[in-house]
Amino acid sequence: MDLAGVLLALLLVLVLVVSLLSNLLVLLCFVYSTEIRKQVAGVFLVNLSFCNLLLTVLNMPFTLLGILRNQQPLGGCVCKAVGFLETFLTSNTMLSMAALSIDKWIAVVFPLSYTSKMRYKDAVILMGYSWLHSLTFPLVSLLYSWVDYNSVYASCTLHLKEESERRRFTVFTIVFHSTSFMLSLVILCFTYLKVLKVARFHCKRIDIITMQTLVLLVDIHPSVKQRCLNEQKRRRQRATKKISIFIGSFVICFGPYIITRLIELLPFVTINYYWGIISKCLTYSKAASDPFVYSLLRQQYKKVLINIVNRILKRDLYPSSGYNSSLDTENDYCLHRTN
């Protein structure tokens, strides 16, 4: 194995370890916290983490073996099973992210009717559709024997063996990626841009109130006024940054691989081996980044993890004299004087 192969293997090992630990932490928080389990979005998050965890345990190791051995590491039947799972789990994770964006859209744009529009039953129905949708395509690929070891990606995945079936395989691949990647991307863009529009409206209203207050407080210290103005700027950027991460991580991680799979449908195109592995590792990196993008960086999950750690260490983090859980809210301190 050359140096490039070694670096790609090390990258995949890093992604595997991070993905395994982070997704286990999300599932641990879900099991430990009653508050998280009560949230409808928790259904989508646990489904996303569960699929990412299965992808990490069942698919990444075999891709790693394919890179190390530079050949098919598994028997035919096992390879078909692994390829089936990869197609199913990847599609399911995309649709889970789309479901999360729908939940966020309803919560922000229709806050007063959220409890009636998005109930546990509705979340289960959405996840049921996601599983049914995701199972359809790998079942069809198994039926036509389109699942096999693909040396370009060093993994068991969708692969055309008979040139006589190229047209049928091309149609299948285009429909599959259109109804998984493209559908999810359209939903993500529509819902999160609506959320961003509402967030900017609220930020503008808060900014107007803040500026009016600053005008009234003529004796306010210049440093406090500057802090307030800086907070205004951060508030305007915060929503844009979050939306950019949600959509950007989806496109960056899945986009190169999907585009590569579509380009290779052309009979005269040959995909470079190293690029194939890199694009595959990018899709796996989504499983490692999802827990941080959607869960672990939120204050609620941080508190749950801290409570778990302190219960294991048998110590009380917050003394009974007075911990206020105001960390979960975004309070505006810019008008408070500092000594």
TIFI-202767 format. One record per residue (C-alpha): y, x, z; residue in one letter. Coordinates in steps of 0.5 Angstrom, whole numbers, plus 500, padded with zeros to 3 digits. Each point is the difference from the previous one (the first is absolute). Layout:
  py  px  pz code
   Y   X   Z    A
...
! end
This chain:
  py  px  pz code
 500 500 500    M
 507 503 498    D
 506 500 505    L
 503 493 497    A
 493 497 502    G
 500 502 507    V
 508 498 501    L
 498 493 497    L
 494 500 505    A
 504 502 506    L
 505 494 498    L
 495 495 500    L
 497 502 506    V
 507 500 503    L
 501 493 497    V
 493 498 503    L
 502 502 507    V
 507 497 500    V
 497 493 497    S
 494 500 505    L
 504 501 506    L
 506 496 498    S
 496 494 498    N
 496 500 506    L
 506 500 505    L
 503 494 496    V
 493 496 501    L
 500 503 507    L
 507 497 501    C
 498 493 497    F
 494 500 505    V
 504 502 506    Y
 506 496 499    S
 500 492 501    T
 507 500 497    E
 498 503 494    I
 494 496 499    R
 505 494 501    K
 504 502 494    Q
 498 497 493    V
 502 507 497    A
 494 503 504    G
 495 497 496    V
 503 503 494    F
 501 507 503    L
 493 500 503    V
 497 498 493    N
 504 506 497    L
 498 505 506    S
 492 498 499    F
 500 501 493    C
 504 506 500    N
 495 502 506    L
 494 499 495    L
 503 503 494    L
 501 506 505    T
 493 500 503    V
 496 498 493    L
 504 503 494    N
 504 506 502    M
 494 504 503    P
 496 499 493    F
 506 502 496    T
 501 506 504    L
 493 502 499    L
 501 499 492    G
 506 505 501    I
 496 505 504    L
 494 500 495    R
 503 498 494    N
 495 495 498    Q
 497 493 502    Q
 498 501 508    P
 496 493 500    L
 494 497 497    G
 502 494 495    G
 499 494 504    C
 504 503 506    V
 505 502 495    C
 501 493 497    K
 500 497 507    A
 506 505 502    V
 504 499 493    G
 499 492 502    F
 503 501 507    L
 506 504 497    E
 502 495 495    T
 499 495 505    F
 504 503 506    L
 506 503 495    T
 501 493 497    S
 500 497 507    N
 505 505 503    T
 505 498 495    M
 499 493 501    L
 501 501 507    S
 506 503 499    M
 503 495 496    A
 498 495 505    A
 503 504 505    L
 507 499 496    S
 499 493 499    I
 499 499 508    D
 507 504 501    K
 503 496 494    W
 499 494 504    I
 502 502 507    A
 507 503 497    V
 502 495 495    V
 497 494 503    F
 500 502 508    P
 501 492 502    L
 493 498 497    S
 496 506 500    Y
 495 497 505    T
 499 495 496    S
 500 504 493    K
 495 505 503    M
 495 499 505    R
 494 503 501    Y
 496 495 496    K
 505 502 494    D
 499 508 501    A
 492 499 500    V
 500 496 494    I
 505 506 497    L
 495 505 502    M
 494 495 497    G
 503 500 494    Y
 501 508 500    S
 493 501 502    W
 497 495 494    L
 505 503 495    H
 498 508 502    S
 493 498 500    L
 500 497 493    T
 502 506 496    F
 495 505 503    P
 494 495 499    L
 502 499 493    V
 500 508 499    S
 493 500 503    L
 498 495 495    L
 502 504 494    Y
 498 507 504    S
 507 502 499    W
 499 504 507    V
 498 507 500    D
 502 507 502    Y
 506 502 496    N
 501 508 500    S
 508 499 499    V
 501 497 507    Y
 494 503 503    A
 498 493 503    S
 496 494 498    C
 504 495 497    T
 501 496 494    L
 498 504 494    H
 498 499 493    L
 493 503 497    K
 499 496 494    E
 505 501 494    E
 498 493 498    S
 503 497 506    E
 507 503 499    R
 503 494 498    R
 497 495 506    R
 501 506 505    F
 508 500 498    T
 501 493 501    V
 497 500 506    F
 504 506 503    T
 506 497 498    I
 499 493 503    V
 497 504 506    F
 507 504 501    H
 504 494 498    S
 498 496 505    T
 499 505 506    S
 505 505 499    F
 506 497 496    M
 499 493 503    L
 501 503 507    S
 506 504 497    L
 503 494 498    V
 499 497 506    I
 503 506 504    L
 506 500 496    C
 502 493 500    F
 498 499 508    T
 504 506 502    Y
 506 500 496    L
 501 493 503    K
 499 502 507    V
 505 506 498    L
 505 495 498    K
 500 496 506    V
 500 506 504    A
 506 503 497    R
 503 493 501    F
 499 500 507    H
 503 508 500    C
 506 498 497    K
 501 494 505    R
 499 505 506    I
 505 505 497    D
 505 495 499    I
 499 498 507    I
 500 507 503    T
 507 502 496    M
 503 494 503    Q
 498 502 507    T
 503 507 498    L
 506 497 498    V
 501 497 507    L
 498 506 504    L
 506 504 498    V
 499 504 506    D
 493 502 498    I
 498 508 500    H
 500 503 493    P
 493 502 501    S
 497 494 502    V
 504 497 494    K
 496 505 496    Q
 494 499 503    R
 500 492 498    C
 502 502 493    L
 494 505 499    N
 496 494 503    E
 502 495 495    Q
 498 505 494    K
 493 501 503    R
 499 493 501    R
 502 499 493    R
 495 506 498    Q
 494 498 504    R
 498 494 496    A
 501 503 494    T
 496 506 502    K
 494 496 503    K
 499 496 493    I
 501 506 496    S
 494 503 504    I
 496 494 500    F
 500 499 492    I
 501 508 499    G
 494 502 504    S
 496 494 496    F
 502 503 493    V
 500 507 501    I
 493 500 503    C
 497 495 495    F
 504 501 494    G
 498 507 498    P
 492 498 500    Y
 501 493 497    I
 504 503 494    I
 495 505 499    T
 494 495 500    R
 504 496 495    L
 502 506 496    I
 493 503 499    E
 498 493 497    L
 502 503 494    L
 494 504 496    P
 504 506 498    F
 503 501 507    V
 497 505 505    T
 502 500 507    I
 501 507 504    N
 495 501 505    Y
 505 502 505    Y
 505 495 499    W
 494 495 501    G
 498 502 507    I
 508 501 502    I
 501 492 497    S
 493 498 504    K
 503 504 506    C
 506 496 500    L
 497 494 500    T
 496 502 506    Y
 507 502 503    S
 502 493 501    K
 494 499 505    A
 503 505 504    A
 507 498 499    S
 499 492 501    D
 499 500 508    P
 507 504 501    F
 504 496 494    V
 498 493 503    Y
 498 501 507    S
 500 507 504    L
 507 501 500    L
 502 493 502    R
 502 500 508    Q
 495 495 501    Q
 494 504 498    Y
 503 506 504    K
 501 496 506    K
 492 498 499    V
 498 507 499    L
 504 503 506    I
 497 495 505    N
 493 501 497    I
 501 508 501    V
 503 498 507    N
 494 496 502    R
 495 505 498    I
 504 505 504    L
 500 495 506    K
 508 501 501    R
 506 495 499    D
 505 502 495    L
 505 495 502    Y
 502 499 508    P
 500 493 502    S
 508 501 502    S
 502 498 493    G
 498 502 493    Y
 503 495 495    N
 497 499 494    S
 506 500 496    S
 497 506 495    L
 497 494 496    D
 507 497 498    T
 506 504 496    E
 506 499 505    N
 507 503 498    D
 502 505 505    Y
 506 502 496    C
 505 496 504    L
 498 503 507    H
 504 505 503    R
 497 507 502    T
 502 503 506    N
! end
